[in-house]
Amino acid sequence: MTTRRMFGMLGVLLAGGLATGQDPKAAPAGKAGPGDPVPATFRAFLVTDNRFEAKANPQTKVAERDPKERTNKIHCLVCENGLAPVMAVFVRADPKALGPDAGVVKLASRMNKLIPEYRGDKLAGFVLFLRVDGPPKAVAVPGAGADAPPVELDAEYPDDEKRDEYARDIADLAKAAEARKVPFGLAPARGKVADAWGIGPDDEVTVVLYNRLKVANRWTFKADGPSAAQIDEIAAAVAEMITGKKGK
């Protein structure tokens, strides 16, 4: 079995918890800390996904979008990345209030440099802004049978009238970060998934490192964080998570 196929199957299994009506498991004391399993999948609308270069069609010679690119699509990056090491960043701060010097932007730039450094280990990263607001919705599970109860899902991109405004502001930050290898997305501000990950209403910036679907480290910062020193700390923790060796 190829690695790509294995990760694809793992994504299906991860997504199955929500698809079959199983609620995400609550994190201990509201926080998924070091050693705890990743508590849930995390669907989001990807505002930018520049990880894959457009390639010229050999017949038309016209550059065509790579089918793996997920820009303007709802997608679960937790599912996609499977057992790989991941830098996950969740932001409650208003993207319009953040400029190019914001800690989140600088962290994304640093992530963009770390990802190719650990290419062999399949390091991945993403930034999700938790801004979508709306009531939960009941969705029927295809193929589950007429008697199967519907699944309650958090609000998603189409459910918020301000979605396009948020997306424009997030796209501006992604451009400022110059981080092609880091997707930027828009996800629910509240609901079962955010609760499962232990992202509190006042947690402006939450950074979670995980590997093989187990949390390795976690930080919470104010809207303007992390600082340059804290970004260095996160980068050192990424190296330790992957290599098992603590930096100097």
C-alpha positions in Angstrom: 0.0 0.0 0.0 1.4 3.4 -0.9 1.8 6.2 1.7 -0.7 8.4 -0.2 -3.3 5.7 -0.2 -2.7 4.9 3.5 -3.2 8.6 4.4 -6.3 8.8 2.2 -7.9 5.8 4.0 -6.9 7.3 7.4 -8.7 10.5 6.4 -11.9 8.5 5.7 -11.6 6.8 9.1 -11.0 10.2 10.9 -14.0 11.7 9.1 -16.2 8.7 10.0 -16.6 9.9 13.6 -18.6 12.9 12.5 -20.2 11.1 9.6 -21.7 8.4 11.7 -23.0 10.7 14.4 -20.3 10.2 17.0 -19.5 13.5 18.7 -15.9 14.6 19.0 -14.5 13.5 22.4 -14.0 16.4 24.8 -10.4 17.2 25.7 -9.3 16.7 29.3 -10.0 19.9 31.3 -11.0 21.5 28.0 -7.6 21.3 26.5 -5.9 18.6 24.3 -2.4 18.6 25.8 0.8 16.7 25.2 0.3 13.0 24.9 -3.5 13.3 24.2 -4.9 12.1 20.9 -6.1 14.6 18.4 -9.7 15.1 19.5 -11.5 15.6 16.3 -11.4 16.4 12.6 -11.6 20.1 11.6 -13.5 21.0 8.4 -12.8 24.5 7.0 -13.3 26.6 3.9 -9.8 27.0 2.4 -9.4 30.6 1.4 -5.9 30.0 0.0 -4.2 26.8 -0.9 -1.1 27.5 -2.9 0.8 24.3 -2.1 0.4 22.9 -5.7 1.8 24.7 -8.7 -0.5 25.0 -11.8 0.8 22.8 -14.6 0.5 23.3 -18.4 -1.9 20.8 -20.1 0.2 19.0 -22.7 -2.6 19.3 -25.2 -3.8 22.9 -24.7 -0.5 24.3 -23.3 -2.7 26.2 -20.9 -1.8 26.2 -17.2 -4.5 24.3 -15.3 -5.2 24.1 -11.6 -3.8 21.1 -9.8 -6.7 18.8 -8.8 -5.2 18.5 -5.2 -5.5 22.3 -4.7 -8.4 23.1 -2.3 -8.8 26.9 -2.7 -12.4 27.9 -2.2 -13.4 24.4 -1.1 -14.5 23.0 2.2 -11.8 20.5 3.3 -10.4 18.7 6.4 -6.7 19.2 6.7 -6.5 17.1 9.8 -7.8 14.2 7.7 -5.5 15.0 4.8 -2.4 15.1 6.8 -3.1 11.8 8.6 -0.2 10.5 10.7 2.2 13.3 9.5 3.6 15.9 11.9 1.5 19.0 11.8 1.6 22.7 13.0 -2.0 23.7 13.5 -2.8 27.4 14.2 -6.3 28.5 15.2 -7.0 32.2 15.3 -10.0 33.9 16.8 -8.6 37.4 16.3 -10.3 39.5 13.6 -8.1 39.2 10.4 -8.9 42.8 9.5 -7.2 44.0 12.7 -4.0 42.1 12.0 -1.3 43.5 9.8 1.7 42.1 8.1 3.7 42.3 11.3 1.3 40.3 13.4 2.6 37.2 15.1 0.3 34.9 13.2 1.7 36.2 9.9 5.3 35.8 11.0 4.6 32.3 12.4 3.1 31.3 9.0 6.2 32.6 7.3 8.4 30.5 9.6 6.2 27.5 9.0 6.7 27.9 5.3 10.5 27.6 5.8 10.2 24.6 8.2 8.0 22.5 5.9 10.6 22.0 3.2 13.3 21.5 5.9 11.3 18.5 7.1 10.0 17.4 3.7 11.1 13.8 4.3 9.1 13.7 7.5 6.0 15.1 5.6 5.7 18.1 8.0 2.5 20.1 7.2 1.0 23.3 8.6 -2.2 25.4 8.3 -3.8 28.5 9.7 -7.6 28.5 10.4 -9.5 31.6 11.4 -12.5 30.7 13.6 -14.9 33.4 12.4 -17.9 31.7 10.8 -21.0 32.2 13.0 -24.3 30.5 12.7 -26.5 27.8 14.2 -25.7 24.1 13.9 -27.5 22.1 11.2 -28.8 18.6 10.9 -27.5 16.7 7.9 -28.7 13.3 6.7 -25.9 10.7 6.3 -25.9 9.3 2.7 -26.4 5.6 2.7 -27.2 5.4 6.4 -30.8 4.3 5.8 -34.2 5.9 6.2 -34.3 5.3 10.0 -30.9 6.8 10.7 -31.0 10.0 12.7 -29.4 13.1 11.1 -26.0 14.3 12.2 -25.7 17.7 13.8 -22.8 19.7 12.3 -21.3 23.1 13.1 -22.1 26.1 10.9 -19.9 26.3 7.8 -18.9 28.9 5.2 -22.2 29.2 3.4 -24.0 29.9 6.7 -22.5 33.3 7.5 -23.4 36.4 5.5 -20.0 38.0 6.3 -18.1 35.0 4.9 -16.8 36.8 1.8 -15.6 39.8 3.9 -13.7 37.4 6.2 -12.2 35.5 3.3 -10.9 38.7 1.7 -9.2 39.8 4.9 -7.7 36.3 5.4 -6.4 36.3 1.8 -4.6 39.6 2.4 -2.9 38.1 5.5 -1.9 35.0 3.5 -0.4 37.2 0.8 1.6 39.2 3.4 2.9 36.0 4.9 4.2 34.8 1.6 3.7 31.2 2.8 2.7 29.2 -0.2 3.1 25.9 1.6 0.6 26.9 4.4 -3.1 26.9 3.6 -5.2 29.6 5.2 -8.8 28.8 6.0 -12.1 29.9 7.6 -13.9 27.7 10.1 -16.7 27.9 12.7 -16.2 30.3 15.6 -18.0 28.0 18.0 -19.4 24.5 18.1 -18.6 20.9 18.9 -15.3 20.8 17.0 -13.8 24.0 18.6 -14.9 22.7 22.0 -13.3 19.3 21.4 -10.0 20.9 20.6 -10.3 23.0 23.8 -10.2 26.4 22.0 -11.8 28.7 24.4 -13.8 31.9 23.5 -10.9 34.1 24.7 -8.1 32.1 23.1 -7.1 34.5 20.4 -4.3 32.4 18.9 -3.9 28.7 19.6 -1.0 26.7 18.3 -1.1 22.9 18.5 1.7 20.6 17.4 0.8 17.0 16.8 2.4 13.9 15.3 0.9 10.5 14.6 -2.4 12.0 15.7 -1.1 12.7 19.2 -0.6 16.2 20.6 3.1 17.1 21.2 2.8 20.7 22.4 0.4 23.5 22.7 0.4 27.3 23.3 -2.2 30.0 23.6 -1.4 33.7 22.8 -3.1 37.1 22.6 -4.2 38.5 19.3 -0.8 40.1 18.6 1.3 36.9 19.5 3.4 35.0 19.2 6.5 37.1 19.6 9.7 36.4 17.7 11.1 34.5 20.7 8.0 32.5 21.0 8.1 31.6 17.3 11.7 30.4 17.9 10.4 28.2 20.8 7.7 26.7 18.5 10.2 26.0 15.8 12.5 24.2 18.3 9.5 22.2 19.5 8.7 21.2 15.9 12.3 19.8 15.6 12.0 18.0 18.9 8.6 16.5 17.9 10.1 15.1 14.7 13.6 14.1 15.7 13.0 13.3 19.4 16.1 15.5 20.2 15.7 18.6 22.3 17.4 21.7 20.9 20.0 23.7 22.8 
